[in-house]
Amino acid sequence: MAMVKKPVTGMKDILPAEMQIRDYVIGLIKETYKSFGFTPIETPCVEHIENLCSKQGGDNEKLIFKILKRGEKLNLETASGEQDLVDGGLRYDLTVPLSRYYSNNSNQLPAPFKALQIGPVWRAERPQKGRFRQFYQCDIDILGDPTCLAEIELITATTTLLGKLFDNFKVRINDRGVLKAMASWSGFEEESFDKIFIILDKMDKIGLDGVKNELLESGFDPASIDKYLDLFTKLEDQEDPVGWLKEELGDCLAAETAESLTTIMSSVKQTQATAYDIVFDPTLVRGMSYYTGTIFEIEMPDFGSSVAGGGRYDRMIGKFTGKETCACGFSIGFERIVTLLMDHGFQVPGQSEKIAYLIEKKMPAEKLCQIMKEAAEERAQGKCVLVVTMNKNKKFQKEQLTKDGYETFREFFR
């Protein structure tokens, strides 16, 4: 059987130029988030299949790379279903593993706990630009804080990070409580909320009329639909949309939900390190079923979609422990950010001077030792020195090294 040189579909080889940017961005992430008190952790790439299929991950649970049982545990002759064949899977995000990690180690962790996790995840989905089957996620989470301080810290830390790379983005914020209150006030039954929200989530693509048509096609009451969509139309003209909703929805919307949203937005605006907009968006849904409260996204016009998202998920850890633990997290789209930087010709700042020593073949040992000593002296001065054998096609060799950032070439002959 012939060997295949291309990577598996949806995965990719990373060339040196991109790897430099990836390393720089990861370093910037760690530096920025650590300055906010987030602590780096690590979880295994493989999770128990029961955890991954706990109905917490929404559509991602349909995209799991499942792992067969091994050795004596795998008996194909007696297997009657998937439960007899599979006992693990590659993680599709970092939130489920974090919840297991915290439930297993909380006695050894501070409260509240501010976690930073960076690592690869896997989803068996259709690949496209900026979306792969293996990709990195970068998450920050605050566990054990029931107050809106958690949301404020998460948004401030993430926008501080993105502000070091970009100057054009917007934070959109909503709350699952607002979504439910608007639907309930309009007359929809609670068991239909998820279906309504899935349609509402398409608002930016199909518009108000498109949402109305899909709700009608789904069999919902036309009077409730009109009442529901009228809220979104009226919200566009409000200077204080959250305050207006609080008055309009009455008892359907909990006062603390509206107050929390207002506090988060005002606090973030007063402390933001870079210029960006933070806006209340009643159409923001976010697909993960584990969100219980505040939800937020960061969108970037240059990419045409969100580059970061997160929210509060106060019930997930309780699935492991039987006791609810407040939790809130924010994940940046690492691959999307790297793609944007690559498309805009980003150059890593503050790099050391890169020098290439091109050495003629069969260099005498005594002279080679002197060259290596000279290279060591330049490295001690903080320079990057590459020592390589001189190729026959020296021009092409220099062109390739120039692409890798080498600016100075020194040639050594026998």
Secondary structure, 3 states (H helix, E strand, C coil): CCCCCCCCCCCCCCCHHHHHHHHHHHHHHHHHHHHCCCEECCCCCEEEHHHHCCCCCHHHHHHCCEEECCHHHCCCCCCCCHHHCEEEEECCCCHHHHHHHHHHHHHHCCCCEEEEEEEEEECCCCCECCECCEEEEEEEEEECCCCCHHHHHHHHHHHHHHHCCCCCCEEEEEEHHHHHHHHHHCCCCHHHHHHHHHHHCCHHHHHHHHHHHHHHHCCCCHHHHHHHHHHHHHHCCCCCHHHHHHHHHHHHCCHHHHHHHHHHHHHHHHHCCCCCEEEECCCCCCCCCCCCCEEEEEEECCCCEEEEEEEECCCCCHHHHCCCCCEEEEEECHHHHHHHHHHCCCCCCCCCCEEEEEECCCCCHHHHHHHHHHHHHHHHCCCEEEEEECCCCHHHHHHHHHHCCCCEEEEECC
